[in-house]
Amino acid sequence: MNIWLSLFFSLSLTTLVSFATPVVFCTLILGCVAIISYLPMMNQWGENLYEQMWNFLAVFGEGSGSIGILTIAATCAIAGFLFEALNFYRYRILIQQSVNHSWSQEKVSNH
């Protein structure tokens, strides 16, 4: 497979996983807190926690918690993309150095 095609697939997969992880994580946390709010003795605590978490997410979404989740997810996707691009760059440098410096061809002189 072509190295650039491999880079594209790797960057795409990393970006999608980096985007999906915060969305799934926030959704699971909010869902668990919503379920906790239906328990008899935990009702008030669960509702307060849900409201506080939604207000925290609304800070990143200009007043909307769902836009806040998407903003955090987009930021994580960009960071994942940049880390994967750095990893690819370092891999290319390592490959070039190993081709340019053939350690088996060097001879040590014993004077």
C-alpha positions as CSV (number, residue, x, y, z in Angstrom):
1,M,0.0,0.0,0.0
2,N,1.2,3.5,-0.8
3,I,2.6,5.3,2.3
4,W,0.4,8.4,1.6
5,L,-2.7,6.2,1.4
6,S,-1.7,4.6,4.7
7,L,-1.2,8.0,6.2
8,F,-4.7,9.1,5.1
9,F,-6.4,6.0,6.5
10,S,-4.5,6.4,9.8
11,L,-5.3,10.1,10.1
12,S,-9.0,9.5,9.3
13,L,-9.3,6.7,11.8
14,T,-7.5,8.6,14.5
15,T,-9.6,11.7,13.9
16,L,-12.8,9.8,14.1
17,V,-11.9,7.9,17.2
18,S,-10.7,11.1,18.8
19,F,-14.0,12.8,18.0
20,A,-16.2,9.9,19.1
21,T,-14.5,9.3,22.4
22,P,-15.6,12.6,24.2
23,V,-19.1,12.3,22.7
24,V,-19.6,8.8,24.0
25,F,-18.0,9.6,27.4
26,C,-20.1,12.7,28.0
27,T,-23.2,10.9,26.8
28,L,-22.6,8.0,29.1
29,I,-21.9,10.3,32.1
30,L,-25.0,12.3,31.5
31,G,-27.1,9.2,31.0
32,C,-25.8,7.6,34.2
33,V,-26.6,10.8,36.1
34,A,-30.1,10.9,34.6
35,I,-30.7,7.4,35.7
36,I,-29.4,8.2,39.2
37,S,-31.9,11.0,39.4
38,Y,-34.8,8.5,39.1
39,L,-33.7,6.6,42.3
40,P,-35.8,7.5,45.3
41,M,-33.2,8.8,47.7
42,M,-30.8,10.2,45.0
43,N,-33.4,12.3,43.1
44,Q,-32.3,15.8,44.2
45,W,-28.6,14.9,44.0
46,G,-28.9,13.5,40.5
47,E,-30.9,16.4,39.2
48,N,-28.4,18.9,40.6
49,L,-25.4,17.0,39.2
50,Y,-27.1,16.8,35.8
51,E,-27.8,20.5,35.7
52,Q,-24.2,21.4,36.8
53,M,-22.7,19.2,34.1
54,W,-25.1,20.6,31.5
55,N,-24.1,24.1,32.5
56,F,-20.4,23.2,32.3
57,L,-20.9,21.9,28.7
58,A,-23.0,25.0,27.9
59,V,-19.9,27.2,28.6
60,F,-18.2,25.6,25.6
61,G,-21.3,25.7,23.4
62,E,-22.3,29.3,23.8
63,G,-25.3,28.4,25.9
64,S,-26.1,25.0,24.5
65,G,-24.8,21.8,26.1
66,S,-25.0,19.7,23.0
67,I,-22.9,22.2,21.0
68,G,-20.5,22.2,24.0
69,I,-20.1,18.4,23.6
70,L,-19.5,18.8,19.9
71,T,-17.0,21.6,20.5
72,I,-15.0,19.5,23.0
73,A,-15.1,16.6,20.5
74,A,-13.9,18.7,17.6
75,T,-11.0,20.0,19.7
76,C,-10.1,16.4,20.7
77,A,-10.3,15.4,17.0
78,I,-7.9,18.2,16.0
79,A,-5.5,17.2,18.8
80,G,-5.7,13.5,17.7
81,F,-5.0,14.5,14.1
82,L,-2.0,16.6,15.1
83,F,-0.5,13.8,17.3
84,E,-1.0,11.3,14.5
85,A,0.7,13.7,12.0
86,L,3.6,14.1,14.4
87,N,3.9,10.4,14.7
88,F,3.9,9.9,10.9
89,Y,6.6,12.7,10.6
90,R,8.8,11.0,13.2
91,Y,8.3,7.7,11.5
92,R,9.4,9.1,8.1
93,I,12.5,10.7,9.8
94,L,13.4,7.4,11.4
95,I,13.1,5.5,8.1
96,Q,15.3,8.1,6.3
97,Q,17.9,8.0,9.1
98,S,18.1,4.2,9.0
99,V,18.5,4.2,5.2
100,N,21.1,6.9,5.2
101,H,23.1,5.4,8.1
102,S,23.8,1.9,7.3
103,W,25.5,0.7,10.6
104,S,26.5,-2.6,9.1
105,Q,28.8,-0.9,6.5
106,E,30.8,1.1,9.0
107,K,34.2,-0.3,10.0
108,V,36.0,0.6,13.2
109,S,39.7,1.0,12.8
110,N,41.8,-0.4,15.6
111,H,45.0,1.8,15.8
